[in-house]
Amino acid sequence: MKSDGSLDRNKINIRKSIIAELPALAELRWALCSDDVETELPVDKARFTEQFLKRERELEAMGNLINFVAEKDEELIGVISLILVNKIPSPYEINGCWGYVTNVYLRPSYRNNGVGKKLLSFVKDHAIADKCELLVVWPSDRSYPFYKRAGFKSEKREQDPLVLVL
């Protein structure tokens, strides 16, 4: 923290996650799904973690899942997952793709300090480098304004997915 109480975003590292961090990513996913829940969850944490790790390994093996993390002092404080969807080749675009942004979570104490914006910007830059055509996200009611500020748009109504053309 800075002397004025605000977070020093320069001390936050944004990067691709590594496979050894999957257990920490499971913890972040659990927090994402349980932070605002006031009732008992239908699956216990051990079973959830086992299934999360299995699915993440499957998706990473297919090569279309990339997890990006925010870390401070070697602790993971946030995550965004990007699923790359390859388009069927056409005469106009042989290797087209688009990205599905999901599993977006930032620990509550780091919110509203620009960290989420920095993390999403990193993902957007990566998608552009991968020549993705667009990014799609299905935001929660709480996160909808965040994505709108980042340039995502909806053609119809707020419940529809938001799209960012790259």
C-alpha positions, 0 to 999 in steps of 0.5 A, a space after each residue: 500500500 502507498 502512504 495514502 492507503 491506496 494500492 501500488 498497482 506497480 507491485 502487482 505482477 500480471 502473467 500467465 499462470 503455470 501448471 503448478 499453480 492449479 491448486 491455487 487457481 482452484 482456491 480462487 475459483 472456490 472463492 469466486 463461487 462462494 464469496 456471496 453465497 449464504 447457503 450451503 454449497 452443493 459440493 464439498 471443497 475436496 470434491 470440487 478441487 479434484 474435479 477442477 484440477 481434472 477439468 483444467 488439465 484436460 482443457 490445458 492439454 487441448 491447448 485452448 485454455 490460458 489462465 492469467 493471474 495477478 500476484 502480489 508478494 508471490 500470492 495469487 490475488 486474482 485470475 482470468 481464464 481465456 478459452 480460445 475458440 478456433 473458427 472453422 477455416 474459410 477462404 477469408 480467414 484460415 486461422 481465425 479465433 475468438 476468446 471466451 473470458 471466464 472465471 474472473 475473480 479478484 480477492 475483495 481487498 484488491 478490488 476498485 484499485 485498478 488491478 482488475 482493469 490491469 488484468 483484463 488489459 493484459 488478457 486483451 493484449 494477449 488475445 490481440 497477439 493471438 489474432 483473436 477476432 473478439 472476446 465474449 463474456 457473460 458478466 454477473 450483475 455486479 461486474 457488468 459495469 466493469 466490462 462496459 467501461 472496458 469497451 465490451 458491448 451488448 447488442 440487445 439487453 444487459 442479460 446477453 453476453 458482452 462482446 469486445 471486437 478486437 
